[in-house]
Amino acid sequence: MAIQIITNGTVSIQTGKTLHVVGLSGGKDSTATLLLAIDKVGIDRVLPVFADTGNEHPQTYEYLKHLEAQLGISIMRVKPDFTEEFKRKRKFISEDRRTKRNKFGTKLRWSNKAKRRALLVLYPTGNPFLDLCMLNGQFPTNKTRFCTETLKRDLFVEMVDEIVQANKGNKVVVWQGVRRDESAKRADARKFSRVIRGFYNFRPLITWSVDDVFKCIADHGIQPNPLYASDLSRVGCAPCIYSNKPDLRVLFSGADGQDIIEKIEEWEFLVSSASKKGRAAFFQGRELAGTKKNTVSELVFWDRHKIGNIVKWVTKPGQFKAGDWDALEVAGSCQMALGLCE
Ligand code: SF4
């Protein structure tokens, strides 16, 4: 995976000294961490880095610009470039002549129809989230959460590794906005740790509470990401594969709601086309839309998880009951009395 670096202005770093890298997400913790790093070591030795998934909330992109203007900094935006992966995938599909079957008896080989459909769309779009899903032929799910792994963790590690190599002889400290009270997984996180010689992790907020974080941001005269003032429970992708119903309600009814819905509609078309089965839905990995697995056929389960139906599920006032689909699906189905189609 190649890394593409986009900066808003010039990133100027004093070389020959310890370099302090801050991973920014647009959320409160990383913002507070950035402010502390600037206080402690000075603006010239801090490199703020934002790993862009391509699926962030529009307000987060705006907030990064706001931070740059307020603090007089330039944030390095990094994203993966999957051009080579697309070439390999296209070659694999075009040359696929496998004769074996999987344990369910299904042919492993791409059918000619699926090949033609996928090869029409399998080109990099430049949006990391979409490109990764097209390469995987599906959206991330609970079991295959490749979005965070590839677009955040792996990208950041690879980028820091490049910085460490380029800064041979100088120390690199990565400041992380991790707090112990965030989750049980982080309860034992250490404040300072050595990764390899010359490369350290520093977590200055480790014992902080949420209130401490917001106070720190306010004390610096900075506004937190405006998404915290909305009713969203978390700041992250828009939408996130984990978004719950109340969050989706807020997202879809906001000023950017229609754009977000249209984005997912387009992505579902492209990812379905790029997949061997010819289908994909952003929320397919979860039991949403009042539909439980094994209570309906796989095709119905998949169809009810496409974004158009997710919007119906989210926006219906009150509780959505399984029977509500009957009215919605009859209204949307072919009314032809001759019954020539289903
Ligand atoms: S916020 Fe959600 S969709 Fe975005 S990278 Fe993380 S898990 Fe994936």
Residues whose N, C-alpha, C, O or C-beta is under 5 A from the ligand:
A	BS01	SF4	C147 T148 G236 C237 P239 C240 I241 Y242
